[in-house]
Amino acid sequence: MFRWVKGVRSFSSAASSLLADATTAAKLRQPASFQVFRDVPPLRQLRRKLLKNDRTVGFVPTMGALHEGHISLIRQAARENTDIFVSIFVNPTQFGVNEDLSSYPRTWDSDVEKLEALNEELARVEAETGSGAKAGRITAIFAPTSKVMYPTLPPSSEIDGDGSFVTITPLSTKLEGGSRPVFFRGVATVCMKLFNATTPDRVYFGQKDVQQTVVIKRMVQDFHIGTEVRIVNTTREPTGLALSSRNVYLGERRRAVGLTIYRALKAAEEAYLAGKTSRADILGAARSVTDTVLAEQHALSKTERSLFEVDYISLADPDSLEELDFVDAAKGGVLSAALKMAPLEETKPGEDCGLGDGKVPVRLIDNLILHPKA
């Protein structure tokens, strides 16, 4: 759901974001098959009406730029609920001071088109099955402004910034939190706000953002939130690359090399399935893949190569995310990794460089679950 594109603009000046919100509000396309809510009270009024009629709400939080991964979450929600709420809100507090909030893709019109097409699909499938079973429908989009979500103070991305925040430690300090210290504070805070606004029966997240799922499940447990957290398998491109809103920045060259993250994790998984349990053996298999690919890329010319940096490759406990020296076969573990794809050094005429012409650095994350062995 909530991911990153690196840049150079500090978010200490929240006024520009609020102005962008106001401009966007005037341009929102109004869909035909569901309502768009910009504020909390009318959304709560709808929720109360649904509750009185014994209808259930499945909630899918997003930052927009919807892709098939988001759609798979909504399809799952439609199988388990009568009504689906989808939020579209680019949350400023999970962007660090050196991460460019303004470069995050905003695709409102195409997002609405995809959601309307999905509602048509759900209706068609229901009619074709003829079983009498009702499929859920998208009932509402919640597209708040920053002022609605952060009503008393401008949102802050400073580590010691003022504001009302939810912090889940030590989970939020591990893995992604090591290099992005405010990220999970921002994620937990906005999810708490969204859950309070929508009070869903169930909320849906993708397995790709595995640390996020662990943080949210811990938050729901610790704060006695009456919402079931449902995790849906990662949706991938045919090559295996995990779908992400930021894949639009990759282009052909970086997309091919970015697949290294999946190949490395698969090599580590194969080592585990072959009977290896030690950290050295499992992560060594992954490191062998990344080291080989990086060496091959350095040997190419600047117009051919795509360089990257391995931020981390992790082997962790599935509940605490503590790093493991050995995998307990009765419990399994989580393999996860992050690569920082560098901007292309030189491009060729006519080359597919992705959105931003290959100049935007892109962080890729992925994970695989090492399932317990009987």
C-alpha positions in Angstrom: 0.0 0.0 0.0 2.4 2.7 1.3 5.7 3.1 -0.6 8.5 5.4 -1.5 10.1 7.4 -4.2 13.2 9.3 -3.2 13.8 12.9 -4.0 15.2 16.1 -2.5 12.2 18.2 -1.3 11.7 18.6 2.4 8.2 18.2 3.6 8.6 20.8 6.4 6.4 23.2 4.3 3.0 21.5 4.5 1.3 24.5 3.0 2.2 23.5 -0.5 0.6 20.1 0.1 -2.6 21.7 1.5 -2.8 23.9 -1.6 -2.4 20.9 -3.9 -5.2 19.2 -1.9 -7.5 22.2 -2.5 -6.7 22.2 -6.2 -7.3 18.5 -6.6 -10.6 18.7 -4.7 -12.0 21.0 -7.4 -11.0 18.6 -10.1 -12.1 15.2 -8.7 -14.1 13.3 -11.3 -17.3 12.0 -9.8 -17.9 8.3 -10.4 -21.3 6.8 -11.2 -21.3 3.6 -9.2 -20.1 4.7 -5.8 -19.8 7.9 -3.7 -16.7 10.0 -3.1 -16.3 11.3 0.4 -13.8 14.1 1.2 -14.7 14.4 5.0 -15.3 12.1 7.8 -18.9 12.9 9.1 -20.8 12.0 5.9 -18.7 8.8 5.6 -19.6 7.8 9.1 -23.2 8.5 8.4 -23.1 6.0 5.5 -21.3 3.5 7.8 -24.0 3.7 10.4 -26.7 3.1 7.8 -24.8 0.0 6.5 -24.4 -1.2 10.1 -28.1 -0.8 10.8 -28.9 -2.9 7.7 -26.5 -5.7 8.8 -24.1 -5.0 6.0 -20.4 -5.6 6.3 -17.6 -3.3 5.2 -14.2 -4.4 3.9 -11.7 -1.6 3.7 -8.7 -1.3 1.3 -6.4 1.6 2.1 -4.3 2.9 -0.8 -2.3 6.0 -1.9 -3.9 5.7 -5.4 -2.0 4.9 -8.6 -4.0 1.7 -8.5 -2.7 -1.5 -10.1 -3.6 -5.1 -10.2 -2.3 -5.7 -6.7 -4.8 -3.2 -5.3 -7.6 -4.7 -7.5 -6.8 -8.2 -6.1 -7.3 -6.8 -2.6 -10.7 -5.4 -3.5 -11.7 -8.6 -5.2 -10.9 -10.5 -2.0 -12.9 -7.9 0.0 -15.8 -8.3 -2.3 -15.9 -12.1 -1.6 -16.1 -11.5 2.2 -18.2 -8.3 2.6 -21.3 -6.6 1.2 -19.6 -3.2 0.8 -16.1 -2.1 0.1 -14.6 1.3 1.1 -11.4 2.3 -0.8 -9.3 5.2 0.5 -7.1 7.2 -1.8 -4.8 9.5 0.2 -1.1 10.2 -0.3 0.0 10.3 3.3 2.6 13.0 3.9 3.8 11.8 7.3 5.4 8.6 6.0 7.7 10.6 3.6 11.0 11.6 5.2 12.3 15.1 4.9 14.5 14.1 2.0 11.8 12.1 0.2 9.9 13.9 -2.5 6.2 13.8 -1.8 5.3 15.7 -4.9 6.7 13.1 -7.2 4.4 10.3 -6.0 2.1 9.4 -8.9 -1.4 10.8 -8.7 -3.8 9.3 -11.2 -7.3 10.0 -9.9 -9.2 9.7 -13.2 -7.6 6.4 -14.1 -8.1 5.1 -10.6 -11.8 5.9 -10.7 -12.1 4.2 -14.1 -10.5 1.0 -12.7 -12.8 1.0 -9.7 -15.9 1.5 -11.9 -14.7 -1.3 -14.2 -14.2 -3.6 -11.2 -17.8 -2.9 -10.0 -19.0 -3.8 -13.4 -16.9 -7.0 -13.3 -18.3 -7.9 -9.9 -21.9 -7.5 -11.1 -21.2 -9.5 -14.2 -19.6 -12.4 -12.4 -22.5 -12.4 -9.9 -25.0 -12.6 -12.7 -23.1 -15.3 -14.6 -22.8 -17.6 -11.6 -26.5 -17.6 -11.0 -26.0 -19.1 -7.6 -27.9 -16.4 -5.8 -24.7 -15.5 -3.8 -24.2 -11.8 -3.6 -20.8 -10.3 -4.4 -19.8 -7.2 -2.6 -19.5 -3.8 -4.4 -17.4 -0.7 -4.0 -19.7 1.7 -2.2 -17.4 4.5 -1.3 -14.0 6.2 -2.0 -12.6 8.1 0.9 -10.3 10.8 -0.6 -9.6 13.2 2.3 -7.4 16.3 2.2 -4.4 16.6 4.5 -6.4 19.2 6.5 -9.1 16.5 7.2 -6.6 13.9 8.2 -4.3 16.2 10.2 -6.8 18.8 11.5 -5.0 20.6 14.3 -1.3 20.8 13.1 0.3 20.7 9.7 1.7 17.2 9.2 5.4 16.8 10.1 8.0 14.4 8.7 10.7 15.5 11.2 11.8 12.7 13.5 11.1 15.0 16.5 8.2 16.9 14.8 5.1 18.0 16.7 1.9 16.1 16.2 -0.3 13.2 17.3 1.4 10.0 16.2 1.1 6.3 16.7 4.4 4.5 17.2 4.8 0.8 17.2 8.2 -0.1 18.6 10.5 -2.0 18.2 8.8 -3.3 15.0 9.0 0.1 13.3 12.7 0.4 13.8 13.7 -2.7 11.9 14.2 -3.4 8.2 12.6 -0.5 6.3 12.6 1.5 9.5 16.4 1.4 9.7 16.8 3.8 6.8 13.4 5.4 7.0 12.9 6.3 10.7 9.5 8.1 10.3 7.9 5.8 7.8 6.1 3.3 10.0 5.1 6.1 12.4 3.4 7.7 9.5 1.8 4.4 8.3 0.5 3.5 11.8 -0.8 7.0 12.3 -2.7 7.2 9.1 -4.1 3.7 9.4 -5.3 4.5 12.9 -7.1 7.6 11.5 -8.5 5.7 8.5 -9.7 2.8 10.7 -11.4 5.3 13.1 -13.1 7.0 10.1 -14.3 3.9 8.4 -14.7 1.4 11.3 -14.4 -1.6 8.9 -15.2 -5.2 9.7 -12.1 -6.2 7.8 -9.1 -4.4 6.3 -7.0 -5.8 3.4 -3.2 -5.5 2.9 -0.9 -7.2 0.4 1.8 -9.6 1.6 4.5 -7.6 -0.4 4.7 -5.0 2.3 5.3 -7.6 5.0 6.7 -5.3 7.7 3.7 -3.1 7.2 1.3 -6.0 7.8 3.2 -7.0 11.0 3.1 -3.4 12.3 -0.7 -3.1 11.5 -1.6 -6.4 13.1 0.4 -5.4 16.2 -1.4 -2.0 16.3 -4.8 -3.6 16.0 -4.0 -6.1 18.8 -2.5 -3.6 21.2 -5.2 -0.9 20.8 -8.1 -3.3 20.8 -9.3 -2.2 17.3 -12.4 -4.2 16.3 -11.2 -4.9 12.8 -9.9 -8.1 11.3 -6.6 -7.7 9.3 -6.6 -9.8 6.2 -3.4 -10.4 4.3 -3.6 -11.2 0.5 -0.8 -12.9 -1.4 1.6 -10.7 -3.4 0.5 -9.9 -7.0 3.4 -10.2 -9.5 4.2 -9.5 -13.1 4.7 -12.6 -15.3 8.4 -12.3 -14.6 7.9 -12.5 -10.9 8.5 -8.8 -10.1 6.1 -7.7 -7.4 3.6 -5.1 -8.5 4.1 -1.7 -7.1 2.9 1.8 -7.9 6.5 2.9 -8.3 7.2 0.4 -11.0 6.1 3.0 -13.5 9.4 4.7 -12.9 11.6 1.7 -13.8 11.5 1.4 -17.6 12.7 -1.6 -19.5 16.3 -1.7 -18.4 15.8 -1.1 -14.7 12.8 -3.4 -14.7 14.9 -6.3 -16.0 17.6 -5.7 -13.4 15.2 -5.0 -10.6 14.0 -8.6 -10.9 17.2 -9.5 -9.1 15.4 -8.9 -5.8 12.9 -11.7 -6.6 15.6 -14.0 -7.9 17.7 -13.5 -4.8 14.8 -14.3 -2.5 13.9 -17.4 -4.6 17.4 -18.7 -4.3 17.3 -18.3 -0.5 13.9 -20.0 -0.4 15.3 -22.9 -2.4 18.1 -23.3 0.1 15.6 -23.5 2.9 13.4 -26.0 1.0 16.6 -28.1 0.4 17.0 -28.4 4.1 19.3 -25.5 5.0 18.3 -23.7 8.2 21.3 -21.5 9.0 21.4 -17.8 8.2 24.7 -18.1 6.5 23.4 -20.8 4.1 20.0 -19.2 3.3 21.1 -15.6 2.9 24.3 -16.6 1.3 22.3 -18.0 -1.6 20.6 -14.7 -2.0 23.8 -12.7 -1.7 25.3 -14.8 -4.4 22.6 -13.7 -6.8 22.9 -10.0 -6.1 26.7 -10.0 -6.1 26.8 -11.8 -9.5 24.2 -9.5 -11.1 25.9 -6.3 -9.7 29.3 -7.4 -11.0 27.8 -8.1 -14.5 26.2 -4.7 -14.5 29.4 -2.9 -13.6 31.1 -4.6 -16.5 28.7 -3.0 -19.0 28.8 0.4 -20.5 26.8 3.3 -19.1 24.2 3.1 -21.8 23.6 -0.6 -21.1 23.8 -1.1 -17.4 21.5 -0.5 -14.5 23.2 -0.2 -11.1 21.6 -0.8 -7.7 22.5 -1.0 -4.1 21.3 -3.7 -1.7 19.8 -2.0 1.3 19.2 -5.2 3.2 18.4 -8.9 2.8 16.7 -10.2 5.9 15.9 -13.5 7.5 13.5 -12.8 10.4 11.0 -14.2 12.8 7.5 -13.9 11.3 6.0 -12.3 14.4 8.7 -10.1 15.9 10.9 -9.5 12.8 13.9 -10.2 15.0 16.8 -11.5 12.8 17.3 -15.2 12.9 20.6 -17.2 13.1 18.7 -20.4 12.4 15.1 -21.1 11.2 12.9 -23.1 13.5 11.3 -25.5 11.1 8.2 -25.6 13.2 7.7 -21.8 12.9 9.3 -20.8 9.6 10.5 -17.3 8.9 10.3 -14.3 6.6 12.7 -13.5 3.8 12.7 -9.9 2.8 14.9 -7.5 0.8 15.2 -4.0 -0.4 17.1 -2.7 -3.5 17.8 0.9 -4.3 17.7 1.2 -8.1 20.0 4.1 -9.2 19.0 6.6 -11.9 20.2 5.6 -15.3 23.7 7.1 -16.0 23.1 7.4 -19.8 20.1 6.6 -22.0 19.7 5.7 -25.6 17.4 7.5 -28.1 14.0 5.9 -28.0 14.7 3.8 -25.0 11.8 3.0 -22.6 13.1 4.6 -19.4 9.8 4.8 -17.5 8.1 7.8 -16.0 10.7 10.4 -15.2 13.0 9.4 -18.0 15.1 7.1 -15.8 16.1 10.0 -13.5 14.1 9.0 -10.5 15.8 6.5 -8.0 13.4 3.7 -7.1 13.4 1.6 -4.0 12.1 -2.0 -4.6 11.0 -4.2 -1.7 9.9 -7.8 -1.7 9.5 -10.8 0.5 8.8 -14.5 0.6 7.4 -16.5 3.5 9.3 -19.6 4.7 6.5 -21.8 5.7 6.8 -24.2 8.7 7.7 -27.8 7.9 5.6 -30.6 9.2 
